[in-house]
Structures are given as structure tokens and as C-alpha cells.
Amino acid sequence: MSDSQPGPQGPNPYDPRPYQAYPGGQVPFGPPPDHPEASKILILGILGFALCQVLSPFAWIMGNRVKKEIEASGGRWGGQQYVTVGWILGIVGSVILLLGLLFGIGYILLIAIAVSA
């Protein structure tokens, strides 16, 4: 085909308009990036469950907020599985913390009753 012949009829195959919906004109490929706080919630959940249960409520509350943000993003953010694991570990660690506090208060009350009698 020489330069003097007309091109194919129909839409221009190099039309940039379909890509203008994406920021910067780039078409996203692959999975979406993880939410910036996804790994932080996972780490807080693991540490809260295994070492220091005081961290567990933070993982629970932050995990709940980030789960809602990921669901509302429409696929723009990933990392849902990390947030879910951290959130569940936060719940379990919070229950362990609550049981430990109840046990400690009960133990103190039992000692106080035994000493006063």
C-alpha cells in the first residue's frame, strides 16, 4: 500500500480517546495495588494476637475502616485478604485481652475476699 492510497475505512486504530478515562493515559494491567494500610493492619493483628494484646483493638478498628474503604474503592485498592486476616486476629486478640482482664479482676477480688476473711 503506498502513501497515495486511502487508509482503511472505520475507526482510527491509534485513537487515544479510549485511554483518556485512565489517569495519565495509562491502561492498568495486573492486580490493583494494596491499600497503604493493609500490611500495617496485618502486622498489628499478628503482634496483638501473639505478643501484646493491647494492640489488638487497634487492628480490629483500623481493619474495619480499611475493609470499608477497599470495598468502596471499586477495585482501585487491593489487599483485602491482608486486612481481613489482621482484622480477624484483632478480634481474637481483643477477646483474649478481655478474658485476661476479667480473669485478673476476678483474681484480685478473690484475693481481697480471702485476705479480709
All heavy atoms as an XYZ file, in Angstrom:
876
protein
N       0.844     -1.147      0.000
C       0.000      0.000      0.000
C       0.903      1.227      0.000
O       1.776      1.352      0.821
C      -0.892     -0.024      1.242
C      -1.783      1.154      1.284
S      -2.586      1.444      2.837
C      -3.814      0.364      3.060
N       0.690      2.116     -0.892
C       1.523      3.319     -0.965
C       0.858      4.457     -0.201
O      -0.286      4.359      0.233
C       1.763      3.710     -2.418
O       0.554      4.184     -2.978
N       1.576      5.578     -0.074
C       1.068      6.715      0.690
C      -0.101      7.399     -0.009
O      -0.885      8.078      0.629
C       2.182      7.734      0.914
C       3.238      7.190      1.859
O       2.889      6.293      2.654
O       4.387      7.660      1.810
N      -0.213      7.235     -1.319
C      -1.268      7.924     -2.059
C      -2.618      7.228     -1.931
O      -3.632      7.812     -2.227
C      -0.870      8.056     -3.535
O      -0.750      6.772     -4.101
N      -2.645      5.956     -1.514
C      -3.912      5.241     -1.390
C      -4.565      5.577     -0.046
O      -3.885      5.761      0.958
C      -3.681      3.730     -1.479
C      -3.204      3.297     -2.846
C      -2.978      1.797     -2.881
O      -2.885      1.158     -1.864
N      -2.878      1.264     -4.085
N      -5.885      5.644     -0.042
C      -6.578      5.937      1.217
C      -6.442      4.765      2.188
O      -6.327      3.610      1.794
C      -8.034      6.151      0.795
C      -8.165      5.455     -0.510
C      -6.804      5.495     -1.163
N      -6.468      5.078      3.486
C      -6.356      4.053      4.527
C      -7.646      3.283      4.692
O      -8.632      3.533      3.999
N      -7.652      2.321      5.598
C      -8.854      1.515      5.810
C      -9.984      2.384      6.367
O      -9.764      3.343      7.090
C      -8.408      0.461      6.820
C      -7.226      1.053      7.495
C      -6.574      1.959      6.490
N     -11.172      2.028      5.989
C     -12.343      2.749      6.483
C     -12.646      2.280      7.919
O     -12.375      1.152      8.284
C     -13.550      2.475      5.581
C     -13.357      2.916      4.149
C     -13.173      4.424      4.049
O     -13.773      5.176      4.781
N     -12.325      4.854      3.129
N     -13.203      3.161      8.708
C     -13.548      2.781     10.077
C     -12.755      3.596     11.081
O     -12.074      4.555     10.733
N     -12.824      3.212     12.338
C     -12.158      3.999     13.386
C     -10.639      3.898     13.284
O     -10.087      2.907     12.824
C     -12.653      3.365     14.691
C     -13.078      1.998     14.316
C     -13.544      2.070     12.890
N     -10.010      4.954     13.688
C      -8.557      5.022     13.681
C      -8.017      4.049     14.741
O      -8.373      4.157     15.912
C      -8.119      6.456     13.990
C      -6.615      6.618     13.983
O      -5.867      5.683     13.721
N      -6.174      7.826     14.270
N      -7.155      3.089     14.380
C      -6.661      2.145     15.390
C      -5.738      2.800     16.402
O      -5.454      2.228     17.443
C      -5.927      1.085     14.567
C      -5.589      1.758     13.287
C      -6.656      2.780     13.049
N      -5.280      4.004     16.106
C      -4.389      4.700     17.033
C      -5.105      5.834     17.761
O      -4.488      6.774     18.224
C      -3.174      5.247     16.279
C      -2.416      4.154     15.590
C      -2.473      3.999     14.223
C      -1.668      3.239     16.326
C      -1.802      2.972     13.595
C      -0.992      2.216     15.710
C      -1.063      2.087     14.338
O      -0.391      1.066     13.731
N      -6.401      5.730     17.862
C      -7.208      6.764     18.514
C      -6.943      6.753     20.022
O      -7.136      5.730     20.682
C      -8.682      6.500     18.240
C      -9.580      7.624     18.709
O      -9.056      8.690     19.082
O     -10.808      7.435     18.694
N      -6.467      7.850     20.614
C      -6.135      7.861     22.042
C      -7.340      8.029     22.958
O      -7.214      7.912     24.163
C      -5.194      9.058     22.169
C      -5.640      9.984     21.097
C      -6.084      9.093     19.960
N      -8.505      8.281     22.419
C      -9.661      8.560     23.273
C     -10.051      7.423     24.218
O     -10.469      7.700     25.330
C     -10.856      8.976     22.415
C     -10.704     10.392     21.877
C     -11.868     10.785     21.060
N     -11.783     10.014     19.811
C     -12.713      9.976     18.888
N     -13.826     10.623     19.052
N     -12.550      9.269     17.790
N      -9.956      6.155     23.857
C     -10.342      5.120     24.824
C      -9.476      5.118     26.082
O      -9.894      4.646     27.121
C     -10.182      3.808     24.062
C     -10.225      4.177     22.641
C      -9.687      5.573     22.550
N      -8.262      5.666     25.997
C      -7.353      5.622     27.133
C      -7.431      6.876     27.995
O      -6.751      6.972     28.995
C      -5.912      5.427     26.651
C      -5.756      4.167     25.839
C      -5.608      4.219     24.473
C      -5.798      2.931     26.465
C      -5.493      3.064     23.732
C      -5.685      1.777     25.732
C      -5.533      1.841     24.362
O      -5.421      0.700     23.642
N      -8.245      7.834     27.626
C      -8.334      9.063     28.384
C      -9.103      8.883     29.686
O      -9.066      9.742     30.554
C      -8.957     10.164     27.548
C      -8.045     10.617     26.422
C      -8.707     11.626     25.513
O      -9.885     11.889     25.634
N      -7.931     12.183     24.609
N      -9.808      7.779     29.846
C     -10.536      7.534     31.081
C      -9.593      7.196     32.222
O      -9.950      7.320     33.379
C     -11.532      6.393     30.888
N      -8.374      6.768     31.918
C      -7.412      6.382     32.942
C      -6.489      7.556     33.250
O      -6.105      8.294     32.346
C      -6.586      5.177     32.478
C      -7.429      3.971     32.210
C      -7.721      3.592     30.910
C      -7.933      3.221     33.261
C      -8.508      2.488     30.664
C      -8.726      2.117     33.018
C      -9.005      1.758     31.718
O      -9.775      0.678     31.478
N      -6.102      7.716     34.507
C      -5.207      8.826     34.832
C      -3.859      8.668     34.134
O      -3.265      7.608     34.147
C      -5.055      8.749     36.347
C      -5.632      7.453     36.765
C      -6.472      6.935     35.650
N      -3.400      9.715     33.518
C      -2.120      9.680     32.829
C      -2.173      8.962     31.496
O      -1.163      8.804     30.840
N      -3.352      8.490     31.074
C      -3.478      7.786     29.817
C      -2.935      6.374     29.839
O      -2.797      5.744     28.817
N      -2.626      5.842     31.017
C      -2.067      4.500     31.117
C      -3.175      3.504     31.425
O      -4.028      3.754     32.268
C      -1.013      4.446     32.214
C       0.165      5.350     31.955
C       1.142      5.331     33.105
O       0.929      4.658     34.100
N       2.211      6.086     32.979
N      -3.147      2.397     30.751
C      -4.114      1.338     30.989
C      -3.558      0.448     32.087
O      -2.438     -0.045     31.975
C      -4.368      0.527     29.700
C      -5.358     -0.585     29.966
C      -4.865      1.436     28.601
N      -4.315      0.235     33.161
C      -3.786     -0.589     34.252
C      -3.790     -2.070     33.883
O      -4.742     -2.571     33.303
C      -4.755     -0.308     35.400
C      -6.027      0.095     34.737
C      -5.633      0.777     33.465
N      -2.713     -2.730     34.205
C      -2.612     -4.169     33.990
C      -2.263     -4.818     35.310
O      -1.558     -4.245     36.135
C      -1.533     -4.495     32.955
C      -1.907     -4.085     31.566
C      -1.374     -2.953     30.990
C      -2.820     -4.816     30.837
C      -1.711     -2.566     29.715
C      -3.174     -4.445     29.563
C      -2.616     -3.317     28.999
N      -2.714     -6.020     35.514
C      -2.399     -6.758     36.722
C      -3.325     -6.390     37.865
O      -4.287     -5.649     37.703
N      -3.041     -6.937     39.034
C      -3.904     -6.677     40.189
C      -3.737     -5.238     40.678
O      -2.692     -4.612     40.467
C      -3.399     -7.667     41.234
C      -1.987     -7.921     40.863
C      -1.945     -7.826     39.356
N      -4.760     -4.718     41.351
C      -4.631     -3.353     41.877
C      -3.620     -3.310     43.012
O      -3.354     -4.326     43.666
C      -6.041     -3.038     42.381
C      -6.659     -4.363     42.649
C      -6.052     -5.311     41.657
N      -3.045     -2.147     43.285
C      -2.084     -2.052     44.388
C      -2.778     -2.238     45.730
O      -3.961     -1.937     45.880
C      -1.524     -0.640     44.245
C      -2.570      0.119     43.507
C      -3.226     -0.872     42.603
N      -2.032     -2.744     46.695
C      -2.588     -2.933     48.031
C      -2.851     -1.589     48.688
O      -2.171     -0.605     48.420
C      -1.623     -3.740     48.908
C      -1.538     -5.190     48.477
O      -2.436     -5.649     47.749
O      -0.568     -5.865     48.881
N      -3.844     -1.583     49.550
C      -4.146     -0.373     50.325
C      -2.910     -0.030     51.158
O      -2.236     -0.931     51.666
C      -5.354     -0.628     51.226
C      -5.921      0.593     51.846
N      -5.362      1.199     52.935
C      -7.014      1.339     51.520
C      -6.072      2.260     53.266
N      -7.092      2.360     52.416
N      -2.600      1.250     51.324
C      -1.382      1.622     52.060
C      -1.336      1.116     53.503
O      -0.257      0.957     54.065
C      -1.395      3.150     52.036
C      -2.271      3.518     50.912
C      -3.250      2.415     50.735
N      -2.486      0.839     54.099
C      -2.505      0.388     55.493
C      -2.739     -1.110     55.638
O      -2.878     -1.600     56.755
C      -3.565      1.164     56.264
C      -3.256      2.642     56.353
C      -4.242      3.393     57.219
O      -5.117      2.749     57.823
O      -4.121      4.616     57.292
N      -2.775     -1.851     54.539
C      -3.084     -3.280     54.604
C      -2.025     -4.053     55.387
O      -2.352     -4.846     56.276
C      -3.229     -3.853     53.196
N      -0.763     -3.831     55.098
C       0.289     -4.575     55.801
C       0.400     -4.125     57.250
O       0.713     -4.927     58.130
C       1.626     -4.428     55.082
O       1.987     -3.070     54.996
N       0.121     -2.844     57.521
C       0.165     -2.355     58.903
C      -0.891     -3.062     59.766
O      -0.609     -3.451     60.902
C      -0.087     -0.851     58.927
C      -0.009     -0.245     60.309
C      -0.525      1.192     60.417
C      -0.154      2.074     59.277
N      -0.642      3.459     59.439
N      -2.068     -3.263     59.207
C      -3.140     -3.934     59.950
C      -2.795     -5.398     60.165
O      -3.032     -5.949     61.247
C      -4.475     -3.755     59.220
C      -4.871     -2.286     59.284
C      -5.556     -4.631     59.814
C      -5.995     -1.905     58.382
N      -2.212     -6.034     59.165
C      -1.796     -7.427     59.322
C      -0.750     -7.557     60.419
O      -0.840     -8.443     61.278
C      -1.260     -7.978     58.002
C      -0.770     -9.422     58.019
C      -1.908    -10.374     58.387
C      -0.177     -9.790     56.676
N       0.233     -6.673     60.426
C       1.287     -6.720     61.454
C       0.705     -6.446     62.833
O       1.039     -7.132     63.813
C       2.413     -5.734     61.101
C       3.162     -6.236     59.867
C       3.364     -5.542     62.265
C       4.128     -5.241     59.280
N      -0.186     -5.449     62.943
C      -0.824     -5.169     64.233
C      -1.644     -6.363     64.715
O      -1.639     -6.692     65.901
C      -1.736     -3.939     64.125
C      -1.091     -2.577     64.209
C      -2.123     -1.489     63.940
C      -0.453     -2.373     65.562
N      -2.338     -7.024     63.795
C      -3.130     -8.195     64.168
C      -2.261     -9.341     64.654
O      -2.576     -9.989     65.655
N      -1.150     -9.593     63.968
C      -0.250    -10.679     64.378
C       0.394    -10.364     65.719
O       0.422    -11.210     66.625
C       0.817    -10.928     63.290
C       0.172    -11.524     62.042
C       1.909    -11.856     63.809
C       1.094    -11.577     60.839
N       0.915     -9.144     65.866
C       1.549     -8.769     67.140
C       0.524     -8.743     68.272
O       0.830     -9.158     69.398
C       2.229     -7.410     67.010
C       3.466     -7.356     66.130
C       3.975     -5.925     66.023
C       4.558     -8.267     66.672
N      -0.670     -8.263     67.994
C      -1.711     -8.222     69.014
C      -2.155     -9.599     69.435
O      -2.476     -9.831     70.603
N      -2.177    -10.530     68.527
C      -2.588    -11.890     68.867
C      -1.481    -12.648     69.598
O      -1.729    -13.337     70.575
C      -2.984    -12.645     67.593
C      -3.378    -14.070     67.829
C      -4.586    -14.384     68.412
C      -2.526    -15.103     67.481
C      -4.948    -15.699     68.639
C      -2.873    -16.413     67.695
C      -4.092    -16.715     68.278
N      -0.253    -12.489     69.139
C       0.842    -13.317     69.650
C       1.573    -12.710     70.841
O       1.956    -13.442     71.756
C       1.846    -13.578     68.528
N       1.772    -11.398     70.855
C       2.652    -10.819     71.865
C       1.954     -9.872     72.825
O       2.053    -10.027     74.046
C       3.813    -10.074     71.177
C       4.731    -10.925     70.327
C       5.752    -10.059     69.623
C       5.421    -11.972     71.176
N       1.314     -8.857     72.307
C       0.797     -7.774     73.144
C      -0.658     -7.517     72.762
O      -0.924     -6.806     71.793
C       1.657     -6.527     72.948
S       1.135     -5.141     73.940
N      -1.579     -8.062     73.516
C      -2.995     -7.969     73.169
C      -3.528     -6.540     73.198
O      -4.610     -6.280     72.694
C      -3.838     -8.854     74.096
C      -3.858    -10.306     73.695
C      -2.558    -11.018     74.031
O      -1.903    -10.671     74.995
N      -2.186    -11.987     73.233
N      -2.792     -5.599     73.757
C      -3.236     -4.209     73.767
C      -3.305     -3.654     72.339
O      -4.088     -2.745     72.060
C      -2.278     -3.355     74.649
C      -2.638     -1.900     74.611
C      -2.296     -3.874     76.072
N      -2.543     -4.215     71.415
C      -2.555     -3.770     70.024
C      -3.767     -4.300     69.242
O      -4.107     -3.761     68.195
C      -1.274     -4.210     69.316
C       0.037     -3.659     69.865
C       1.210     -4.306     69.146
C       0.080     -2.162     69.726
N      -4.401     -5.330     69.751
C      -5.487     -5.988     69.020
C      -6.677     -5.081     68.727
O      -7.203     -5.110     67.612
C      -5.949     -7.233     69.767
O      -4.919     -8.182     69.786
N      -7.154     -4.284     69.684
C      -8.284     -3.405     69.330
C      -7.958     -2.421     68.213
O      -8.828     -2.070     67.413
C      -8.589     -2.669     70.641
C      -8.070     -3.558     71.711
C      -6.879     -4.243     71.120
N      -6.700     -1.978     68.129
C      -6.311     -1.075     67.042
C      -6.407     -1.785     65.692
O      -6.874     -1.200     64.713
C      -4.899     -0.531     67.267
C      -4.781      0.335     68.483
C      -4.167     -0.140     69.629
C      -5.316      1.606     68.501
C      -4.062      0.650     70.756
C      -5.227      2.412     69.619
C      -4.592      1.926     70.758
N      -5.957     -3.037     65.645
C      -6.057     -3.810     64.400
C      -7.517     -4.039     64.034
O      -7.883     -3.998     62.850
C      -5.327     -5.142     64.545
N      -8.357     -4.272     65.024
C      -9.778     -4.513     64.799
C     -10.446     -3.258     64.230
O     -11.128     -3.300     63.213
C     -10.420     -4.933     66.105
C     -11.857     -5.324     66.042
C     -12.666     -5.371     64.941
C     -12.660     -5.737     67.136
N     -13.923     -5.780     65.294
C     -13.948     -6.012     66.637
C     -12.426     -5.900     68.489
C     -14.990     -6.439     67.443
C     -13.475     -6.331     69.289
C     -14.731     -6.602     68.778
N     -10.243     -2.117     64.869
C     -10.897     -0.876     64.454
C     -10.358     -0.398     63.101
O     -11.136     -0.044     62.195
C     -10.717      0.203     65.539
C     -11.482     -0.209     66.794
C     -11.174      1.561     65.039
C     -11.149      0.613     68.019
N      -9.033     -0.385     62.961
C      -8.446      0.064     61.690
C      -8.808     -0.893     60.554
O      -9.059     -0.460     59.424
C      -6.932      0.175     61.820
C      -6.485      1.320     62.698
S      -4.707      1.314     63.021
C      -4.046      1.469     61.387
N      -8.829     -2.196     60.842
C      -9.188     -3.180     59.827
C     -10.610     -3.002     59.339
O     -10.894     -3.136     58.146
N     -11.512     -2.673     60.253
C     -12.897     -2.444     59.872
C     -13.016     -1.244     58.942
O     -13.715     -1.285     57.927
C     -13.740     -2.230     61.137
C     -15.214     -2.350     60.870
O     -15.629     -3.025     59.951
N     -16.000     -1.683     61.679
N     -12.292     -0.161     59.255
C     -12.329      1.049     58.436
C     -11.728      0.794     57.050
O     -12.314      1.181     56.028
C     -11.572      2.173     59.133
C     -11.526      3.466     58.327
C     -10.730      4.555     59.016
N      -9.400      4.148     59.442
C      -8.332      4.131     58.651
N      -8.440      4.473     57.395
N      -7.159      3.764     59.124
N     -10.585      0.110     57.005
C      -9.905     -0.120     55.726
C     -10.690     -1.108     54.869
O     -10.730     -0.968     53.638
C      -8.450     -0.572     55.967
C      -7.794     -1.033     54.681
C      -7.652      0.553     56.584
N     -11.342     -2.090     55.475
C     -12.185     -3.010     54.698
C     -13.278     -2.242     53.975
O     -13.554     -2.491     52.806
C     -12.816     -4.059     55.617
C     -11.908     -5.217     55.946
C     -12.575     -6.207     56.865
C     -13.782     -6.781     56.202
N     -14.360     -7.933     56.875
N     -13.888     -1.275     54.660
C     -14.931     -0.463     54.027
C     -14.351      0.398     52.907
O     -14.979      0.565     51.864
C     -15.612      0.421     55.074
C     -16.472     -0.351     56.034
C     -17.084      0.554     57.080
C     -17.856     -0.254     58.098
N     -18.374      0.600     59.179
N     -13.141      0.937     53.112
C     -12.505      1.752     52.075
C     -12.190      0.916     50.833
O     -12.369      1.386     49.706
C     -11.224      2.388     52.604
C     -11.449      3.505     53.585
C     -10.153      4.078     54.127
O      -9.060      3.695     53.647
O     -10.235      4.911     55.055
N     -11.715     -0.305     51.033
C     -11.384     -1.168     49.890
C     -12.647     -1.539     49.126
O     -12.672     -1.521     47.890
C     -10.611     -2.421     50.358
C      -9.211     -2.036     50.845
C     -10.514     -3.449     49.242
C      -8.436     -3.168     51.459
N     -13.720     -1.860     49.847
C     -14.977     -2.214     49.175
C     -15.556     -1.021     48.419
O     -16.139     -1.176     47.345
C     -15.970     -2.747     50.193
C     -15.583     -4.097     50.752
C     -16.432     -4.526     51.931
O     -17.356     -3.779     52.321
O     -16.160     -5.599     52.484
N     -15.392      0.188     48.962
C     -15.938      1.378     48.317
C     -15.061      1.878     47.163
O     -15.508      2.708     46.376
C     -16.100      2.493     49.350
N     -13.836      1.377     47.048
C     -12.925      1.883     46.012
C     -13.272      1.369     44.621
O     -12.743      1.888     43.639
C     -11.477      1.512     46.358
O     -11.251      0.135     46.150
N     -14.093      0.365     44.519
C     -14.465     -0.150     43.205
C     -13.344     -0.863     42.481
O     -13.252     -0.792     41.272
N     -12.463     -1.524     43.214
C     -11.361     -2.263     42.602
C     -10.078     -1.468     42.467
O      -9.113     -1.967     41.903
N     -10.063     -0.240     42.968
C      -8.840      0.575     42.871
C      -7.803      0.119     43.877
O      -6.617      0.271     43.640
C      -9.197      2.046     43.099
C      -8.117      2.977     42.619
C      -8.505      4.423     42.802
N      -7.723      4.906     43.940
C      -8.181      5.676     44.893
N      -9.423      6.074     44.887
N      -7.406      6.065     45.871
N      -8.228     -0.401     45.018
C      -7.312     -0.880     46.056
C      -7.454     -2.383     46.223
O      -8.547     -2.924     46.176
C      -7.601     -0.222     47.402
C      -7.261      1.226     47.471
C      -8.143      2.242     47.619
C      -5.964      1.825     47.386
N      -7.471      3.437     47.637
C      -6.134      3.204     47.495
C      -4.684      1.320     47.227
C      -5.065      4.080     47.451
C      -3.631      2.203     47.182
C      -3.818      3.572     47.299
N      -6.327     -3.040     46.458
C      -6.298     -4.461     46.763
C      -5.877     -4.666     48.208
O      -5.883     -3.738     49.012
N      -5.480     -5.868     48.539
C      -5.015     -6.178     49.883
C      -6.128     -6.571     50.832
O      -5.946     -6.560     52.048
N      -7.276     -6.917     50.279
C      -8.428     -7.295     51.113
C      -8.095     -8.480     52.011
O      -8.480     -8.500     53.173
C      -9.621     -7.633     50.211
C     -10.859     -8.084     50.941
C     -11.660     -6.946     51.493
O     -11.621     -5.845     50.972
N     -12.382     -7.188     52.559
N      -7.335     -9.464     51.528
C      -7.030    -10.644     52.324
C      -6.115    -10.299     53.501
O      -6.290    -10.842     54.601
C      -6.442    -11.772     51.469
C      -5.174    -11.442     50.738
C      -5.409    -10.782     49.399
O      -6.427    -10.151     49.158
N      -4.449    -10.909     48.503
N      -5.169     -9.399     53.316
C      -4.299     -8.993     54.415
C      -5.100     -8.277     55.495
O      -4.908     -8.517     56.690
C      -3.189     -8.060     53.930
C      -2.266     -8.650     52.904
C      -1.901     -7.928     51.788
C      -1.755     -9.932     53.060
C      -1.053     -8.466     50.838
C      -0.906    -10.474     52.119
C      -0.561     -9.733     51.010
O       0.280    -10.273     50.080
N      -5.974     -7.406     55.062
C      -6.796     -6.651     56.014
C      -7.739     -7.588     56.758
O      -7.917     -7.466     57.972
C      -7.576     -5.533     55.285
C      -8.540     -4.840     56.224
C      -6.621     -4.531     54.674
N      -8.316     -8.548     56.057
C      -9.244     -9.475     56.698
C      -8.531    -10.332     57.736
O      -9.053    -10.529     58.846
C      -9.925    -10.368     55.643
O     -10.602     -9.522     54.701
C     -10.911    -11.318     56.279
N      -7.346    -10.821     57.429
C      -6.596    -11.634     58.394
C      -6.214    -10.793     59.607
O      -6.384    -11.224     60.755
C      -5.344    -12.261     57.732
C      -4.439    -12.890     58.768
C      -5.747    -13.283     56.692
N      -5.727     -9.573     59.393
C      -5.383     -8.689     60.503
C      -6.596     -8.326     61.338
O      -6.528     -8.248     62.573
N      -7.728     -8.106     60.679
C      -8.982     -7.776     61.367
C      -9.449     -8.932     62.248
O      -9.810     -8.725     63.410
C     -10.016     -7.428     60.303
C     -11.381     -7.091     60.803
C     -11.752     -5.997     61.521
C     -12.567     -7.849     60.595
N     -13.094     -6.032     61.766
C     -13.618     -7.161     61.206
C     -12.840     -9.046     59.935
C     -14.924     -7.624     61.185
C     -14.138     -9.498     59.917
C     -15.165     -8.800     60.546
N      -9.412    -10.152     61.716
C      -9.827    -11.323     62.496
C      -8.877    -11.549     63.665
O      -9.313    -11.829     64.793
C      -9.921    -12.568     61.587
C     -11.104    -12.420     60.632
C     -10.056    -13.847     62.406
C     -11.187    -13.477     59.566
N      -7.565    -11.435     63.420
C      -6.612    -11.573     64.521
C      -6.822    -10.481     65.564
O      -6.631    -10.715     66.761
C      -5.179    -11.550     63.995
C      -4.729    -12.788     63.228
C      -3.351    -12.568     62.642
C      -4.754    -14.010     64.118
N      -7.217     -9.284     65.125
C      -7.534     -8.213     66.061
C      -8.733     -8.543     66.928
O      -8.740     -8.257     68.134
N      -9.744     -9.159     66.340
C     -10.922     -9.566     67.110
C     -10.547    -10.637     68.122
O     -10.904    -10.553     69.307
C     -12.043    -10.065     66.170
C     -12.579     -8.907     65.341
C     -13.159    -10.723     66.960
C     -13.546     -9.325     64.253
N      -9.816    -11.650     67.679
C      -9.428    -12.747     68.576
C      -8.522    -12.226     69.688
O      -8.698    -12.574     70.864
C      -8.750    -13.885     67.773
C      -8.190    -14.940     68.702
C      -9.735    -14.505     66.804
N      -7.562    -11.379     69.350
C      -6.686    -10.804     70.365
C      -7.440     -9.935     71.351
O      -7.122     -9.910     72.542
N      -8.459     -9.214     70.870
C      -9.271     -8.392     71.772
C     -10.071     -9.254     72.737
O     -10.228     -8.904     73.912
C     -10.214     -7.494     70.971
O      -9.494     -6.590     70.178
N     -10.573    -10.371     72.259
C     -11.296    -11.298     73.147
C     -10.346    -11.868     74.192
O     -10.696    -11.960     75.378
C     -11.972    -12.417     72.317
C     -12.497    -13.529     73.207
C     -13.093    -11.830     71.466
N      -9.132    -12.225     73.781
C      -8.139    -12.726     74.736
C      -7.801    -11.644     75.757
O      -7.675    -11.920     76.959
C      -6.874    -13.217     73.990
C      -7.201    -14.465     73.177
C      -5.736    -13.492     74.969
C      -6.086    -14.906     72.264
N      -7.656    -10.404     75.304
C      -7.393     -9.282     76.211
C      -8.531     -9.113     77.210
O      -8.295     -8.967     78.416
C      -7.195     -7.991     75.412
C      -7.042     -6.699     76.214
C      -5.755     -6.728     77.025
C      -7.081     -5.499     75.285
N      -9.764     -9.159     76.741
C     -10.923     -9.010     77.622
C     -10.994    -10.151     78.630
O     -11.239     -9.918     79.823
C     -12.203     -8.944     76.787
C     -13.502     -8.726     77.548
C     -13.472     -7.370     78.250
C     -14.678     -8.814     76.617
N     -10.759    -11.378     78.182
C     -10.769    -12.517     79.105
C      -9.649    -12.405     80.136
O      -9.851    -12.722     81.322
C     -10.649    -13.831     78.334
C     -11.866    -14.225     77.495
C     -11.565    -15.491     76.691
C     -13.084    -14.434     78.371
N      -8.489    -11.941     79.717
C      -7.382    -11.750     80.651
C      -7.692    -10.681     81.689
O      -7.374    -10.841     82.874
N      -8.323     -9.585     81.244
C      -8.709     -8.539     82.194
C      -9.755     -9.047     83.186
O      -9.668     -8.765     84.385
C      -9.243     -7.316     81.445
C      -8.216     -6.472     80.718
C      -8.905     -5.385     79.901
C      -7.245     -5.853     81.700
N     -10.740     -9.782     82.685
C     -11.759    -10.340     83.584
C     -11.143    -11.329     84.568
O     -11.492    -11.337     85.761
C     -12.876    -11.010     82.775
C     -13.785    -10.067     81.984
C     -14.767    -10.870     81.144
C     -14.511     -9.109     82.911
N     -10.231    -12.159     84.102
C      -9.552    -13.106     84.974
C      -8.732    -12.363     86.029
O      -8.744    -12.724     87.212
C      -8.649    -14.038     84.161
C      -7.874    -14.996     85.011
C      -8.485    -16.112     85.563
C      -6.522    -14.788     85.263
C      -7.766    -17.000     86.359
C      -5.799    -15.655     86.046
C      -6.420    -16.772     86.600
N      -8.019    -11.310     85.624
C      -7.209    -10.525     86.561
C      -8.066     -9.838     87.614
O      -7.720     -9.837     88.802
N      -9.185     -9.253     87.190
C     -10.079     -8.603     88.156
C     -10.681     -9.640     89.106
O     -10.764     -9.419     90.321
C     -11.177     -7.818     87.413
C     -10.556     -6.614     86.707
C     -12.275     -7.367     88.372
C     -11.503     -5.909     85.754
N     -11.081    -10.777     88.562
C     -11.627    -11.845     89.415
C     -10.585    -12.357     90.405
O     -10.902    -12.619     91.575
N      -9.359    -12.469     89.971
C      -8.281    -12.937     90.852
C      -8.028    -11.934     91.976
O      -7.873    -12.325     93.139
C      -7.000    -13.166     90.032
C      -5.861    -13.725     90.819
C      -5.848    -15.059     91.228
C      -4.783    -12.919     91.173
C      -4.795    -15.567     91.956
C      -3.720    -13.413     91.898
C      -3.733    -14.744     92.287
O      -2.682    -15.244     93.022
N      -8.009    -10.649     91.643
C      -7.816     -9.614     92.659
C      -8.963     -9.611     93.657
O      -8.755     -9.508     94.868
C      -7.633     -8.235     91.989
C      -6.287     -8.189     91.263
C      -7.729     -7.099     93.007
C      -6.093     -6.959     90.407
N     -10.190     -9.744     93.153
C     -11.342     -9.815     94.063
C     -11.276    -11.055     94.946
O     -11.601    -10.985     96.152
C     -12.643     -9.814     93.258
C     -13.028     -8.482     92.611
C     -14.284     -8.666     91.757
C     -13.244     -7.413     93.640
N     -10.858    -12.167     94.408
C     -10.743    -13.400     95.191
C      -9.685    -13.243     96.285
O      -9.910    -13.647     97.419
C     -10.399    -14.562     94.269
C     -10.334    -15.947     94.902
C     -11.719    -16.366     95.388
C      -9.791    -16.964     93.938
N      -8.564    -12.640     95.966
C      -7.507    -12.410     96.967
C      -8.007    -11.424     98.030
O      -7.769    -11.618     99.227
C      -6.228    -11.879     96.278
C      -5.648    -12.931     95.335
C      -5.194    -11.422     97.300
C      -5.189    -14.193     96.016
N      -8.706    -10.373     97.603
C      -9.228     -9.394     98.561
C     -10.226    -10.024     99.515
O     -10.233     -9.737    100.722
C      -9.858     -8.224     97.822
N     -11.067    -10.908     99.008
C     -12.042    -11.590     99.865
C     -11.326    -12.551    100.823
O     -11.663    -12.649    102.009
C     -13.083    -12.332     98.996
C     -13.982    -11.309     98.277
C     -13.946    -13.261     99.849
C     -14.891    -11.927     97.237
N     -10.323    -13.261    100.312
C      -9.588    -14.216    101.156
C      -8.804    -13.490    102.257
O      -8.702    -13.992    103.377
C      -8.644    -15.038    100.280
N      -8.243    -12.341    101.967
C      -7.464    -11.599    102.969
C      -8.387    -10.987    104.020
O      -8.045    -10.951    105.211
C      -6.614    -10.513    102.268
C      -6.010     -9.538    103.276
C      -5.535    -11.154    101.439
N      -9.563    -10.522    103.615
C     -10.463     -9.859    104.559
C     -11.201    -10.858    105.446
O     -11.731    -10.468    106.479
C     -11.464     -8.985    103.820
O     -12.342     -9.789    103.043
N     -11.228    -12.103    105.091
C     -11.972    -13.073    105.891
C     -11.207    -13.675    107.008
O     -10.179    -13.581    107.425
C     -12.453    -14.212    104.998
